[in-house]
Amino acid sequence: MKEAFRKAVAIAPLLPLFLTTSTSVSAQERHAAWQEAWNDLADDLREESEEDGTLDEDTYDLLWQLAEHPIDLNRATRDDLERLPFLSAQQVMDLMEYLDRYGPMRSLGELRMVASLDYRQLRLLPFFVCISQQQDTVRFPSLRQIAGGGRHTLTASARLPLYDRKGDRNGYLGYKYRHWLRYEFGYGDYVRMGLMGAQDAGEPFFSNRNKWGYDVYNYYLQMSKLGPVETAVVGRYKLSTGMGLVLNNSFSLGKQMTLQNLGRPTRSLRPHTSRSATDYYQGAAATVRLWPSLSATPFVSYRQLDATLNSDGTARTIVSTGYHRTPTEMGKKNNTHAADAGLNLSFRKNGIHLGLTGVCTWLDRELSPDQSALFRRYYPRGRRFMNASADYGITRHHVAFSGETAIDGDAHMATIHAVSFQPSARLALMALHRFYSYRYTTLHGHAFGEGSSVRNESGLYVGATWQMLSRLTLSAYADFAYFPWARYQVSQSSTVQDYFAEMTWTPLRHLTVKGRYRLHRKEKDNSDKTALLSIDEHRARLSVAYDDGEQWSTRTQIDLSGVENGSTETGFMLSQRVDWKHRWLSLGMMAGWFDTPSYATRIYVYERQLPHEYAFPMYYGRGVRLSLLARADVGRTLQLNVRAGHTWYADRNTIGTGLQQIDAPRATDVELQLRLRTGR
């Protein structure tokens, strides 16, 4: 009875919102058509970022949110356009100049008049922007307008594994099902609010320390364009400034996507809307326009952290997995607290940008990592951490320059600079240099680099995108990184070389051929740690895709992988995808056959996911992968999504290890999702 009461309390606040909301048939039909096209584009974005793993769940969720709330170009500010991570500084400036000189726009077809926008951006922008003919200044809406004219979305999703892991039988605190519930409300560009509850398989639900149901709850209220307040967020939020040396838990851009925005710095304040239980702030933040060219973003935060503790009560490591499935994992939950406060000042005028950022973090437990291993010698240590930085940039004609220089509380430095040259929409060149001292410390920085942290790295990245012919485009980069201090599995200074090239050919209107190759050369200790071994990782892909633009689309793809480390290993995966859609029904199928000798030659192949789901499964060994996806629009406001996946291995009798082990050579998962959407 007590458990049922708690469930009722958790759900009850949502019910009145649906009993008092009107529906719109035409809006629902437009949304269904948009969502299908956006799904295809999101698939491409994730596939292009799979090899460096940078398009993570939070970045993908950011793109979803931007697509769900498109920017009105005729009312857009520079800050609005800079929320789009795939635009370069030159493209943002050219769009603003076009709107100032020729605006308002009457159709999205006018985007072709902006010279610096290439085929890639012209394809992306319609999913994130819209055109409004209303030109009068709109005031912040009244509460009555917000209550009567908003849009509500309720999404419930669950994954049902048709197998048992070892931990499901004995070891995990909860059942084997993963599920989440998300409610969102939005009124134009002005108000957004949301609540999400989520838990992973094996975590307790309404039991143990999760007495309020889900393992994690994310919540937020955002208001924008409220007089001088450009954006204000209360609850859980993400923030990025400059090029990420001091503050960036908003999104990360990998080496391939960096070619799209040409190293442009980011400044973003947005709600934390994903299922992630880590890497966010909790409190309040606001961007306030002080003068036409000067804005300030103060923020405060107080949140709980997971940590592994030492015997003396200090924190050995901050845990970021978000898992609380076992008594040991549950014992780490919320046992440490962090308080953050900071300020960003930003000046922008005539293509010049200057910014200052400062942040201070206090922990209620001293962070005391195990420094017996050489690579951990300069890991963050202490209770209080301070960082400050200056970021700067200038955009003139076809050249853009940007950079950021930061110091920590002990005056250790990190700096990054990027310069790009874009003489036309057919050609873009860029170079990026970074230097991160091996003693530099930051708890909230995430910047461009080969390593996973802003520390112990210097390097040079050069890249180019060239539309050689109207239907033939080449993208390529080379990255050289040097690590002066030891790293994991590397006990001395080392280097990494990374080369990538991709060619896209569209011989016919509905036919696209892509080929790519990547060489990743790194160094690693030999068995007795007396010398470094050179390891070459090769990955190649060839795909042929056909899309008739109406009902059918197919993609045939072969992936190759190889590793040279004294000996040579090679593997491959052949996959076929077919999608069909007609009015209210959409179906998709993927089948793949893989054969790789070991984990070192693993292959990542993206499969279409349900909305707001994100996964990049990897395959190694020998076996077959099948997946089916169906989407149906039921009536005016309800959407049903179903996905099933099956993996069979021919070279083993078990899958996984430890508590994740499945005592069978095959595994099947079924995912269900309901989306109820009402209002405007």
C-alpha positions as CSV (number, residue, x, y, z in Angstrom):
1,M,0.0,0.0,0.0
2,K,2.8,2.4,0.9
3,E,4.6,1.6,-2.4
4,A,1.4,2.3,-4.4
5,F,0.9,5.6,-2.6
6,R,4.4,6.7,-3.5
7,K,3.8,5.9,-7.1
8,A,0.6,7.8,-7.1
9,V,2.2,10.9,-5.6
10,A,5.0,10.8,-8.2
11,I,2.5,10.7,-11.1
12,A,-0.4,12.8,-9.9
13,P,1.1,16.3,-10.7
14,L,1.2,15.4,-14.4
15,L,-2.4,14.4,-14.9
16,P,-4.1,17.9,-14.8
17,L,-1.8,19.1,-17.6
18,F,-3.3,16.6,-20.0
19,L,-6.9,17.0,-18.9
20,T,-6.8,20.7,-19.6
21,T,-4.9,20.9,-22.8
22,S,-6.2,21.2,-26.4
23,T,-4.8,19.4,-29.4
24,S,-3.9,20.3,-32.9
25,V,-4.2,17.9,-35.7
26,S,-2.1,19.9,-38.2
27,A,0.7,20.4,-35.7
28,Q,0.8,16.7,-34.9
29,E,1.0,15.8,-38.6
30,R,3.8,18.4,-39.2
31,H,5.6,17.1,-36.1
32,A,5.4,13.4,-37.4
33,A,6.9,14.4,-40.8
34,W,9.6,16.5,-39.2
35,Q,10.5,13.8,-36.7
36,E,11.1,11.2,-39.4
37,A,13.4,13.4,-41.4
38,W,15.2,14.5,-38.2
39,N,15.7,10.9,-37.2
40,D,17.5,10.3,-40.5
41,L,19.8,13.3,-39.9
42,A,20.5,12.4,-36.3
43,D,21.5,8.9,-37.4
44,D,24.1,10.5,-39.8
45,L,25.5,12.8,-37.1
46,R,25.9,9.9,-34.7
47,E,27.6,7.7,-37.3
48,E,30.1,10.4,-38.2
49,S,31.1,10.8,-34.6
50,E,31.2,7.1,-33.6
51,E,35.0,6.6,-34.0
52,D,36.0,9.3,-31.5
53,G,32.9,8.9,-29.3
54,T,32.3,12.6,-28.9
55,L,28.7,12.8,-29.8
56,D,27.6,11.5,-26.4
57,E,24.1,11.3,-24.9
58,D,24.2,14.9,-23.7
59,T,25.3,16.4,-27.0
60,Y,22.7,14.3,-28.8
61,D,20.0,15.5,-26.4
62,L,21.1,19.1,-27.0
63,L,20.5,18.6,-30.7
64,W,17.1,17.0,-30.0
65,Q,16.1,20.0,-27.8
66,L,17.2,22.5,-30.5
67,A,15.2,20.6,-33.1
68,E,12.2,20.5,-30.8
69,H,12.4,24.3,-30.3
70,P,13.6,25.8,-33.6
71,I,15.1,29.2,-33.7
72,D,13.1,31.9,-35.5
73,L,15.6,33.4,-37.9
74,N,13.8,36.7,-38.2
75,R,14.1,37.3,-34.5
76,A,17.4,35.5,-33.9
77,T,20.3,37.0,-32.1
78,R,23.9,36.1,-32.5
79,D,23.7,34.1,-29.2
80,D,20.7,32.2,-30.6
81,L,22.7,31.2,-33.7
82,E,25.7,30.2,-31.7
83,R,23.6,27.6,-29.9
84,L,23.9,25.6,-33.2
85,P,27.2,23.7,-32.7
86,F,27.8,23.0,-36.4
87,L,28.0,26.6,-37.5
88,S,31.4,28.4,-37.8
89,A,32.0,31.9,-36.6
90,Q,32.1,33.1,-40.2
91,Q,28.7,31.5,-41.0
92,V,27.1,33.0,-37.9
93,M,28.4,36.4,-38.8
94,D,27.3,36.1,-42.5
95,L,23.8,35.0,-41.4
96,M,23.5,38.0,-39.1
97,E,24.7,40.4,-41.8
98,Y,22.2,38.9,-44.3
99,L,19.4,39.4,-41.9
100,D,20.4,42.9,-41.1
101,R,20.8,43.9,-44.8
102,Y,18.0,41.9,-46.5
103,G,15.8,40.7,-43.7
104,P,13.2,39.6,-42.9
105,M,13.5,36.2,-44.6
106,R,10.4,34.9,-46.3
107,S,11.5,31.3,-46.8
108,L,14.3,29.0,-45.8
109,G,15.3,28.9,-49.5
110,E,17.0,32.3,-48.9
111,L,19.7,30.4,-46.8
112,R,21.3,29.6,-50.2
113,M,22.1,33.3,-50.6
114,V,24.5,33.2,-47.7
115,A,27.7,32.4,-49.5
116,S,29.6,30.7,-46.6
117,L,26.9,28.1,-46.0
118,D,27.9,24.8,-47.7
119,Y,25.8,21.8,-48.6
120,R,26.2,20.3,-45.1
121,Q,24.9,23.4,-43.3
122,L,22.1,24.0,-45.8
123,R,21.0,20.4,-45.0
124,L,21.2,20.8,-41.3
125,L,19.7,24.2,-40.7
126,P,16.1,23.5,-41.7
127,F,15.8,21.1,-38.7
128,F,16.8,23.8,-36.2
129,V,15.4,27.1,-37.6
130,C,12.1,28.4,-38.8
131,I,10.7,31.6,-40.5
132,S,8.1,33.8,-38.9
133,Q,6.6,36.8,-40.8
134,Q,5.5,38.5,-37.6
135,Q,7.9,41.5,-37.2
136,D,6.6,43.4,-34.2
137,T,8.4,43.1,-30.9
138,V,6.9,40.4,-28.8
139,R,6.8,40.9,-25.1
140,F,7.2,38.1,-22.6
141,P,3.9,36.3,-22.4
142,S,1.5,36.5,-19.5
143,L,0.8,33.6,-17.2
144,R,-2.6,33.1,-18.9
145,Q,-1.0,32.9,-22.3
146,I,1.6,30.4,-21.1
147,A,-0.9,28.2,-19.4
148,G,-3.3,28.2,-22.4
149,G,-0.9,28.1,-25.3
150,G,1.9,25.8,-24.2
151,R,2.9,22.4,-25.5
152,H,3.1,19.3,-23.3
153,T,5.0,16.1,-24.0
154,L,5.0,13.0,-21.9
155,T,7.4,10.2,-22.8
156,A,7.6,6.8,-21.2
157,S,10.3,4.3,-22.2
158,A,11.3,0.8,-21.1
159,R,13.9,-1.8,-22.1
160,L,13.0,-5.4,-21.5
161,P,15.8,-7.9,-21.8
162,L,14.7,-11.4,-22.7
163,Y,17.6,-13.0,-20.7
164,D,19.1,-12.9,-17.2
165,R,22.5,-11.6,-16.3
166,K,24.5,-13.1,-13.4
167,G,23.7,-10.1,-11.3
168,D,20.0,-10.3,-12.0
169,R,20.0,-13.7,-10.3
170,N,22.3,-12.7,-7.4
171,G,24.1,-9.4,-7.0
172,Y,22.0,-6.6,-8.2
173,L,19.6,-4.7,-5.9
174,G,16.8,-4.2,-8.4
175,Y,15.2,-6.0,-11.3
176,K,16.6,-6.3,-14.8
177,Y,14.4,-3.7,-16.6
178,R,15.6,-0.2,-17.4
179,H,13.0,2.5,-17.8
180,W,12.5,6.3,-17.6
181,L,9.7,8.9,-17.6
182,R,10.0,12.4,-19.0
183,Y,7.6,15.3,-18.9
184,E,8.3,18.6,-20.8
185,F,6.4,21.8,-21.2
186,G,7.3,24.6,-23.6
187,Y,5.9,27.9,-24.7
188,G,7.8,29.2,-27.8
189,D,11.2,30.5,-27.0
190,Y,10.1,31.9,-23.6
191,V,9.4,29.1,-21.1
192,R,10.6,25.5,-20.8
193,M,10.2,23.2,-17.8
194,G,10.7,19.6,-17.4
195,L,11.0,16.6,-15.0
196,M,12.7,13.3,-15.8
197,G,13.0,10.2,-13.7
198,A,15.4,7.4,-14.8
199,Q,17.1,4.3,-13.7
200,D,19.4,1.6,-15.1
201,A,18.8,-2.1,-15.1
202,G,19.7,-3.6,-11.7
203,E,19.0,-0.4,-9.7
204,P,16.3,-0.6,-7.0
205,F,12.9,1.2,-7.6
206,F,11.0,2.4,-4.5
207,S,13.3,0.4,-2.3
208,N,16.7,0.6,-0.7
209,R,18.0,4.2,-0.9
210,N,15.7,5.0,-3.8
211,K,12.6,5.4,-1.6
212,W,11.2,8.0,-4.0
213,G,11.2,5.7,-7.0
214,Y,13.8,6.4,-9.7
215,D,17.5,6.4,-9.1
216,V,17.9,9.9,-10.6
217,Y,15.6,12.8,-11.1
218,N,16.5,15.7,-13.4
219,Y,14.3,18.9,-13.3
220,Y,14.5,22.4,-14.6
221,L,12.7,25.7,-15.3
222,Q,14.1,27.9,-18.0
223,M,12.9,31.4,-19.0
224,S,14.3,33.4,-21.9
225,K,14.0,36.9,-23.4
226,L,12.6,38.3,-20.1
227,G,13.7,41.9,-20.5
228,P,17.5,42.2,-20.0
229,V,17.6,38.5,-18.9
230,E,18.5,36.5,-22.0
231,T,18.3,33.1,-20.3
232,A,17.7,32.0,-16.8
233,V,17.6,28.4,-15.5
234,V,16.6,27.1,-12.1
235,G,17.2,23.5,-11.2
236,R,19.7,21.4,-13.0
237,Y,21.6,23.0,-15.9
238,K,24.7,22.9,-18.1
239,L,27.1,25.7,-18.8
240,S,30.0,26.3,-21.2
241,T,32.2,29.3,-21.9
242,G,35.1,30.0,-24.1
243,M,36.7,26.9,-25.6
244,G,36.1,24.8,-22.6
245,L,39.3,25.1,-20.6
246,V,37.5,26.2,-17.4
247,L,33.7,25.5,-17.9
248,N,32.2,23.1,-20.3
249,N,29.7,20.4,-19.2
250,S,27.3,21.4,-22.0
251,F,28.6,19.5,-25.0
252,S,31.8,18.3,-26.6
253,L,32.9,18.4,-30.2
254,G,35.1,15.8,-31.6
255,K,37.6,16.0,-34.4
256,Q,35.2,15.4,-37.2
257,M,32.5,17.9,-36.0
258,T,35.3,20.5,-35.3
259,L,35.6,20.7,-39.1
260,Q,32.0,21.8,-39.2
261,N,32.3,24.8,-36.8
262,L,36.0,25.4,-37.6
263,G,37.0,25.6,-33.9
264,R,34.4,28.3,-32.9
265,P,34.2,28.9,-29.2
266,T,31.0,28.1,-27.4
267,R,28.9,29.9,-24.9
268,S,25.9,28.0,-23.7
269,L,23.5,28.0,-20.8
270,R,20.8,25.3,-21.0
271,P,18.8,22.9,-18.9
272,H,20.1,19.5,-18.1
273,T,17.5,17.4,-19.9
274,S,19.2,14.0,-20.4
275,R,19.1,10.9,-18.3
276,S,22.8,11.4,-17.2
277,A,23.3,11.5,-13.4
278,T,26.7,13.3,-13.7
279,D,28.4,16.4,-15.1
280,Y,25.8,19.1,-14.4
281,Y,25.2,22.0,-12.0
282,Q,22.3,22.3,-9.6
283,G,21.1,25.7,-8.5
284,A,20.5,28.8,-10.6
285,A,22.2,30.6,-13.5
286,A,21.3,33.5,-15.7
287,T,22.7,35.4,-18.7
288,V,21.9,39.1,-18.3
289,R,22.5,41.8,-20.9
290,L,24.2,44.7,-19.2
291,W,24.8,46.8,-22.3
292,P,24.2,46.0,-26.0
293,S,27.7,44.5,-26.3
294,L,28.3,43.3,-22.8
295,S,26.6,40.4,-20.9
296,A,27.2,38.6,-17.6
297,T,26.5,35.0,-16.6
298,P,26.6,34.4,-12.8
299,F,25.9,31.0,-11.5
300,V,25.7,29.1,-8.2
301,S,25.4,25.3,-7.6
302,Y,25.2,22.8,-4.8
303,R,25.0,19.2,-5.7
304,Q,25.7,15.7,-4.5
305,L,28.5,13.5,-5.9
306,D,29.3,9.8,-5.9
307,A,32.8,9.0,-4.6
308,T,35.0,6.1,-3.7
309,L,36.3,6.8,-0.2
310,N,39.6,6.2,1.5
311,S,39.8,4.6,5.0
312,D,40.3,8.1,6.5
313,G,37.1,9.5,5.0
314,T,38.7,11.4,2.2
315,A,37.5,10.9,-1.4
316,R,39.9,8.8,-3.6
317,T,38.0,9.3,-6.8
318,I,34.8,11.1,-8.0
319,V,32.6,8.4,-9.7
320,S,30.9,9.4,-12.9
321,T,29.2,6.1,-14.0
322,G,25.9,6.9,-12.4
323,Y,25.4,3.2,-11.6
324,H,23.9,2.1,-8.2
325,R,23.1,-1.6,-8.9
326,T,25.1,-3.3,-6.1
327,P,25.6,-2.6,-2.4
328,T,29.1,-1.3,-3.2
329,E,27.9,1.1,-5.9
330,M,24.9,2.2,-3.7
331,G,27.4,2.9,-0.9
332,K,29.1,5.5,-3.1
333,K,25.9,7.3,-3.9
334,N,25.7,11.0,-2.9
335,N,28.4,10.6,-0.2
336,T,30.2,13.8,-1.2
337,H,28.9,17.4,-1.9
338,A,30.2,20.1,-4.1
339,A,29.4,23.9,-4.1
340,D,30.3,26.0,-7.1
341,A,30.1,29.7,-7.8
342,G,31.4,31.6,-10.8
343,L,30.9,34.4,-13.3
344,N,31.4,34.9,-17.0
345,L,31.6,38.3,-18.7
346,S,31.4,38.5,-22.4
347,F,31.9,41.4,-24.8
348,R,30.9,41.1,-28.5
349,K,31.0,43.9,-31.1
350,N,31.9,44.1,-34.8
351,G,33.2,40.6,-35.0
352,I,35.4,41.0,-31.9
353,H,34.9,38.8,-28.8
354,L,36.4,39.1,-25.4
355,G,35.5,37.1,-22.3
356,L,36.5,36.5,-18.7
357,T,35.5,33.5,-16.7
358,G,36.1,32.6,-13.0
359,V,34.9,29.6,-11.0
360,C,35.5,28.3,-7.5
361,T,34.6,24.8,-6.3
362,W,34.4,23.6,-2.6
363,L,34.2,19.9,-1.7
364,D,33.0,18.8,1.7
365,R,35.5,16.0,1.6
366,E,39.2,16.4,0.7
367,L,39.9,14.8,-2.7
368,S,42.9,12.6,-2.1
369,P,43.6,10.2,-5.1
370,D,46.0,7.3,-4.9
371,Q,49.2,8.8,-6.4
372,S,51.3,5.6,-6.1
373,A,51.0,5.2,-9.9
374,L,53.0,7.6,-11.9
375,F,50.2,8.7,-14.2
376,R,48.1,9.8,-11.2
377,R,50.8,12.0,-9.7
378,Y,49.1,15.2,-10.7
379,Y,45.5,14.3,-10.4
380,P,43.3,17.0,-8.7
381,R,43.9,17.0,-5.0
382,G,42.4,19.1,-2.1
383,R,39.1,20.7,-1.0
384,R,39.1,24.0,-2.9
385,F,39.7,24.5,-6.6
386,M,39.9,27.7,-8.5
387,N,40.2,28.5,-12.2
388,A,40.1,31.7,-14.3
389,S,40.5,32.3,-18.0
390,A,40.3,34.9,-20.8
391,D,38.9,34.0,-24.2
392,Y,39.1,36.1,-27.3
393,G,38.4,36.0,-30.9
394,I,38.0,38.1,-34.1
395,T,36.1,37.3,-37.4
396,R,37.0,39.3,-40.4
397,H,35.8,38.5,-44.0
398,H,36.9,34.9,-44.6
399,V,39.3,34.5,-41.6
400,A,38.3,33.7,-38.0
401,F,40.6,33.5,-35.0
402,S,39.7,32.3,-31.5
403,G,41.5,31.2,-28.3
404,E,41.4,30.8,-24.6
405,T,44.1,30.9,-21.9
406,A,43.4,29.6,-18.4
407,I,45.2,29.2,-15.1
408,D,44.3,27.1,-12.0
409,G,44.7,28.1,-8.3
410,D,48.4,27.2,-8.4
411,A,49.0,29.3,-11.6
412,H,49.4,26.2,-13.9
413,M,48.4,27.1,-17.4
414,A,46.3,25.7,-20.3
415,T,45.8,27.4,-23.7
416,I,44.1,26.6,-27.0
417,H,43.9,28.6,-30.2
418,A,42.2,28.0,-33.6
419,V,42.3,29.8,-36.9
420,S,40.2,29.1,-39.9
421,F,40.0,30.4,-43.5
422,Q,36.9,30.0,-45.5
423,P,37.2,31.7,-48.9
424,S,34.0,30.1,-50.2
425,A,31.3,27.6,-49.5
426,R,33.4,25.1,-51.4
427,L,36.6,25.3,-49.3
428,A,37.3,25.6,-45.6
429,L,40.7,25.3,-43.9
430,M,41.6,25.3,-40.2
431,A,44.3,24.7,-37.7
432,L,44.1,24.3,-33.9
433,H,46.9,24.2,-31.4
434,R,46.6,23.4,-27.7
435,F,48.9,23.2,-24.7
436,Y,47.6,21.8,-21.4
437,S,50.2,21.6,-18.7
438,Y,50.5,18.2,-17.0
439,R,50.0,20.0,-13.7
440,Y,46.9,22.1,-14.8
441,T,43.8,21.1,-12.8
442,T,40.1,21.7,-13.6
443,L,37.0,19.9,-12.4
444,H,34.7,21.3,-15.0
445,G,36.7,21.8,-18.1
446,H,36.3,19.7,-21.3
447,A,38.1,20.9,-24.4
448,F,39.4,19.6,-27.7
449,G,42.0,17.0,-27.4
450,E,43.2,13.4,-27.8
451,G,43.0,12.7,-24.1
452,S,39.9,12.6,-21.9
453,S,40.9,15.6,-19.7
454,V,42.4,19.1,-20.0
455,R,45.8,18.1,-18.8
456,N,49.1,16.7,-19.9
457,E,48.8,17.3,-23.7
458,S,50.0,19.6,-26.4
459,G,49.2,19.1,-30.1
460,L,48.4,20.5,-33.5
461,Y,45.3,19.7,-35.5
462,V,44.8,20.7,-39.2
463,G,41.7,20.0,-41.2
464,A,40.0,20.8,-44.5
465,T,36.7,20.4,-46.2
466,W,36.7,20.8,-50.0
467,Q,33.8,20.4,-52.4
468,M,35.9,19.4,-55.4
469,L,32.9,19.1,-57.7
470,S,29.2,19.8,-57.3
471,R,28.6,16.2,-56.2
472,L,32.0,15.3,-54.7
473,T,33.2,16.4,-51.3
474,L,36.4,15.6,-49.4
475,S,36.9,16.1,-45.6
476,A,40.2,15.3,-43.9
477,Y,42.2,16.1,-40.8
478,A,45.5,15.2,-39.2
479,D,46.2,15.5,-35.5
480,F,49.5,15.3,-33.7
481,A,49.5,15.0,-29.9
482,Y,52.4,14.9,-27.4
483,F,52.0,13.8,-23.8
484,P,55.0,15.0,-21.6
485,W,53.9,13.0,-18.5
486,A,52.9,9.4,-18.0
487,R,49.5,8.2,-19.0
488,Y,47.5,5.1,-18.3
489,Q,49.5,2.1,-19.6
490,V,52.2,4.5,-20.7
491,S,55.0,5.2,-18.1
492,Q,56.9,7.9,-20.0
493,S,56.3,10.7,-22.4
494,S,54.5,9.5,-25.6
495,T,52.9,10.6,-28.9
496,V,49.7,10.0,-30.8
497,Q,49.1,10.5,-34.5
498,D,45.6,10.6,-36.0
499,Y,44.7,10.8,-39.7
500,F,41.2,10.8,-41.2
501,A,39.8,11.2,-44.7
502,E,36.2,10.9,-46.0
503,M,34.9,11.3,-49.5
504,T,31.2,11.7,-50.3
505,W,29.9,11.3,-53.8
506,T,26.4,11.8,-55.0
507,P,26.3,10.5,-58.6
508,L,22.5,10.6,-58.7
509,R,19.9,12.6,-56.8
510,H,18.9,9.8,-54.5
511,L,22.2,7.9,-54.4
512,T,25.1,8.6,-52.0
513,V,28.4,6.8,-51.9
514,K,30.7,7.4,-48.9
515,G,34.2,6.1,-48.2
516,R,36.4,6.8,-45.2
517,Y,39.6,5.8,-43.7
518,R,41.3,6.5,-40.3
519,L,44.7,5.6,-39.0
520,H,45.3,6.1,-35.3
521,R,48.9,5.5,-34.2
522,K,49.6,5.5,-30.5
523,E,52.3,4.2,-28.0
524,K,52.0,1.8,-25.1
525,D,54.3,0.2,-22.6
526,N,55.8,-3.2,-23.4
527,S,55.3,-6.0,-21.0
528,D,58.2,-5.0,-18.7
529,K,57.8,-1.2,-19.1
530,T,61.3,-0.7,-20.5
531,A,60.2,0.7,-23.8
532,L,57.2,1.9,-25.8
533,L,55.5,-0.1,-28.5
534,S,53.9,1.5,-31.5
535,I,50.3,0.4,-32.2
536,D,48.6,1.2,-35.5
537,E,44.8,1.0,-35.6
538,H,43.2,1.1,-39.0
539,R,39.5,1.6,-39.7
540,A,37.8,1.9,-43.0
541,R,34.2,2.1,-44.3
542,L,32.5,2.0,-47.6
543,S,28.7,2.6,-47.8
544,V,26.1,3.0,-50.6
545,A,22.8,4.6,-49.6
546,Y,19.6,5.1,-51.6
547,D,16.7,7.3,-50.5
548,D,13.8,8.0,-52.8
549,G,12.7,10.9,-50.6
550,E,9.3,9.4,-49.9
551,Q,9.0,5.8,-48.8
552,W,12.1,3.7,-49.2
553,S,15.7,4.1,-48.1
554,T,18.5,1.5,-48.0
555,R,22.1,1.4,-47.0
556,T,24.7,-1.3,-47.7
557,Q,27.9,-0.9,-45.7
558,I,31.1,-2.7,-45.0
559,D,33.4,-1.8,-42.1
560,L,37.0,-3.0,-41.9
561,S,39.3,-2.8,-38.8
562,G,43.0,-3.8,-38.3
563,V,45.6,-3.5,-35.6
564,E,49.4,-3.8,-36.0
565,N,51.3,-4.4,-32.8
566,G,54.1,-6.7,-33.7
567,S,51.5,-9.0,-35.3
568,T,48.5,-8.1,-37.4
569,E,44.8,-8.6,-36.7
570,T,42.0,-7.8,-39.2
571,G,38.2,-7.9,-38.9
572,F,35.1,-6.8,-40.8
573,M,31.4,-6.3,-40.5
574,L,28.9,-6.3,-43.4
575,S,25.6,-4.7,-42.7
576,Q,22.4,-3.8,-44.5
577,R,19.7,-1.3,-43.4
578,V,16.3,-0.9,-45.0
579,D,13.7,1.7,-43.9
580,W,10.1,2.2,-45.1
581,K,7.5,4.8,-44.2
582,H,4.0,5.5,-45.2
583,R,1.7,8.0,-43.6
584,W,1.3,6.9,-39.9
585,L,3.6,3.9,-40.0
586,S,7.4,3.6,-40.2
587,L,9.5,0.4,-40.2
588,G,13.2,-0.2,-40.1
589,M,15.5,-3.2,-40.3
590,M,19.2,-3.8,-39.9
591,A,21.1,-7.0,-40.3
592,G,24.9,-7.4,-39.8
593,W,27.5,-10.1,-40.0
594,F,30.8,-9.5,-38.1
595,D,34.0,-11.4,-37.8
596,T,36.9,-9.9,-35.8
597,P,39.6,-11.8,-33.9
598,S,39.6,-9.7,-30.6
599,Y,38.4,-6.6,-28.8
600,A,41.3,-4.6,-30.3
601,T,39.6,-4.9,-33.7
602,R,36.1,-4.2,-32.5
603,I,33.7,-2.4,-34.9
604,Y,31.1,0.2,-34.1
605,V,28.0,0.2,-36.3
606,Y,25.2,2.6,-35.5
607,E,21.6,1.3,-35.3
608,R,18.6,3.5,-35.3
609,Q,17.3,4.2,-31.8
610,L,14.1,5.4,-30.2
611,P,13.7,9.1,-29.6
612,H,15.9,10.4,-26.8
613,E,17.7,7.0,-26.7
614,Y,21.4,6.9,-27.4
615,A,23.6,3.8,-27.9
616,F,26.7,2.8,-29.8
617,P,27.0,-1.0,-29.6
618,M,30.4,-2.5,-30.5
619,Y,30.9,-6.0,-31.9
620,Y,33.9,-8.3,-31.8
621,G,34.2,-12.0,-32.3
622,R,32.1,-13.8,-34.8
623,G,28.3,-13.5,-35.0
624,V,25.2,-11.9,-36.4
625,R,23.3,-8.8,-35.3
626,L,19.6,-8.1,-36.2
627,S,17.4,-5.2,-35.2
628,L,13.9,-4.1,-36.0
629,L,12.2,-0.7,-35.3
630,A,8.6,0.4,-35.8
631,R,6.9,3.7,-35.2
632,A,3.1,4.3,-35.4
633,D,1.2,7.5,-34.9
634,V,-2.0,6.5,-33.1
635,G,-4.6,9.1,-33.5
636,R,-3.8,12.8,-33.1
637,T,-1.5,12.9,-30.2
638,L,0.0,9.5,-29.4
639,Q,3.1,7.9,-30.9
640,L,4.1,4.3,-30.2
641,N,7.7,3.2,-30.8
642,V,9.0,-0.4,-30.6
643,R,12.5,-1.7,-31.1
644,A,13.9,-5.2,-30.9
645,G,17.5,-6.3,-31.2
646,H,19.1,-9.7,-31.3
647,T,22.8,-10.7,-31.2
648,W,24.1,-14.2,-31.7
649,Y,27.8,-15.2,-31.3
650,A,29.2,-18.3,-33.0
651,D,32.5,-18.3,-31.1
652,R,31.4,-18.3,-27.4
653,N,28.9,-19.8,-25.0
654,T,28.6,-16.7,-22.7
655,I,28.4,-13.0,-23.3
656,G,30.0,-10.4,-21.0
657,T,31.9,-10.9,-17.7
658,G,31.3,-10.5,-14.0
659,L,27.7,-9.6,-12.9
660,Q,26.9,-8.7,-16.5
661,Q,27.6,-12.2,-17.8
662,I,24.8,-13.9,-19.8
663,D,25.1,-17.7,-19.8
664,A,24.1,-18.1,-23.5
665,P,25.6,-17.2,-26.9
666,R,22.6,-15.0,-27.8
667,A,20.8,-12.0,-26.3
668,T,17.5,-10.3,-27.2
669,D,16.3,-6.9,-26.0
670,V,12.9,-5.2,-26.6
671,E,12.3,-1.5,-26.1
672,L,8.9,0.2,-25.9
673,Q,8.2,3.9,-25.9
674,L,5.0,6.0,-25.7
675,R,5.0,9.7,-26.5
676,L,1.9,11.8,-25.7
677,R,2.1,15.2,-27.2
678,T,-0.6,17.9,-26.8
679,G,-1.0,21.6,-27.2
680,R,0.5,24.0,-29.8
